[in-house]
């Protein structure tokens, strides 16, 4: 995988937790059980996704369409709702800054679906860690 920093970055986002779903072969990044990123390597039977390390990220539908037009490394989400998720190939030429922003945006979109008191708890806990 070209983006060695990705795991550390995803786990640095407020409230992020990681697990491994063996049945799928996915590393999942979640906030309170809600998925915001998944890293996997689909097999050759999965067509255009096959043989590529990729990260699935949540994305606003209109933004996803624009991103797919601008970057050949960005595809509709792998095994996800193709309107609300994108798959970023991790062996392509996607700029690191772009990938980092997409990860941050995916995290924000999922965080905003949580109740306000949970959002405050997650954000205040992450701020306390930064101060310590």
C-alpha positions in Angstrom: 0.0 0.0 0.0 1.4 3.4 -1.0 -0.2 5.4 1.8 1.5 3.9 4.9 0.3 6.8 7.1 -3.4 6.0 6.4 -4.0 3.7 9.4 -2.4 6.1 11.9 -4.3 9.0 10.4 -7.7 7.3 10.5 -7.2 6.2 14.1 -6.2 9.8 15.0 -9.6 11.1 14.2 -11.8 11.8 17.2 -13.6 8.7 18.5 -12.1 6.4 15.9 -11.9 2.7 16.6 -10.6 -0.1 14.5 -11.4 -3.7 14.1 -11.0 -6.5 11.6 -13.9 -8.3 10.0 -12.4 -11.7 9.1 -15.4 -12.8 7.0 -14.9 -9.8 4.7 -11.1 -9.4 5.1 -11.8 -5.7 6.0 -10.1 -3.4 8.5 -13.0 -1.2 9.7 -12.8 2.2 11.2 -15.8 3.3 13.2 -17.2 5.9 15.5 -19.4 4.3 18.2 -20.1 1.4 15.9 -20.8 3.5 12.8 -18.5 2.8 9.8 -16.6 5.7 8.3 -13.8 3.9 6.5 -12.9 0.4 5.5 -9.6 -0.8 4.0 -9.5 -4.0 2.0 -8.0 -5.8 -1.0 -10.7 -7.4 -3.2 -9.8 -10.5 -5.2 -9.6 -10.6 -9.0 -13.2 -11.8 -9.2 -14.3 -8.3 -8.2 -13.5 -6.7 -11.6 -12.1 -3.2 -11.6 -11.6 -3.4 -7.8 -9.7 -6.7 -8.0 -6.2 -6.8 -6.8 -6.1 -3.2 -5.5 -5.7 -2.1 -1.9 -8.6 0.4 -1.4 -10.3 2.4 1.2 -14.1 2.9 1.2 -15.2 6.3 2.5 -18.5 7.9 3.1 -19.1 10.8 0.7 -22.0 13.2 -0.3 -23.5 11.9 -3.5 -22.8 15.1 -5.6 -19.2 15.2 -4.4 -18.7 11.6 -5.1 -19.7 12.0 -8.7 -17.4 15.0 -9.2 -14.5 13.1 -7.5 -15.0 10.1 -9.8 -14.8 12.4 -12.8 -11.7 14.2 -11.6 -9.7 11.1 -10.3 -9.5 7.7 -12.1 -8.4 6.3 -8.7 -11.8 7.0 -7.2 -14.6 4.5 -7.9 -18.1 3.9 -6.6 -17.9 2.3 -3.1 -16.9 -1.4 -3.0 -19.7 -3.5 -1.6 -21.3 -0.3 -0.3 -24.1 2.1 -1.4 -22.6 3.4 -4.6 -24.3 6.8 -4.1 -23.0 7.5 -0.6 -19.6 5.8 -0.6 -16.5 6.0 -2.7 -13.6 3.6 -3.1 -10.1 5.2 -3.3 -7.5 2.9 -4.9 -4.4 3.0 -2.7 -1.9 2.1 -5.4 -2.8 5.0 -7.7 -1.8 8.6 -8.1 -4.4 10.1 -5.7 -2.6 13.0 -3.9 -2.1 12.4 -0.2 -3.7 15.7 0.6 -6.9 14.7 -1.3 -7.0 11.3 0.4 -6.5 12.9 3.8 -9.3 15.4 3.2 -11.7 12.6 2.0 -11.0 10.6 5.2 -11.6 13.6 7.3 -14.9 14.4 5.4 -16.1 10.8 5.8 -15.4 11.0 9.5 -17.3 14.3 9.8 -20.3 12.9 7.8 -20.6 9.9 10.2 -20.0 11.9 13.3 -22.8 14.2 12.4 -25.3 11.3 12.3 -24.7 10.6 16.0 -26.7 12.3 18.7 -25.4 15.8 19.7 -24.5 14.6 23.2 -22.4 11.8 21.8 -20.7 14.3 19.4 -19.9 16.6 22.2 -18.5 13.7 24.3 -16.3 12.5 21.4 -15.0 16.0 20.6 -14.4 17.0 24.2 -12.5 13.7 24.9 -10.3 14.3 21.8 -9.6 17.9 22.9 -8.6 16.7 26.4 -6.2 14.2 24.9 -4.6 17.0 22.8 -4.1 19.2 25.9 -2.6 16.4 28.1 
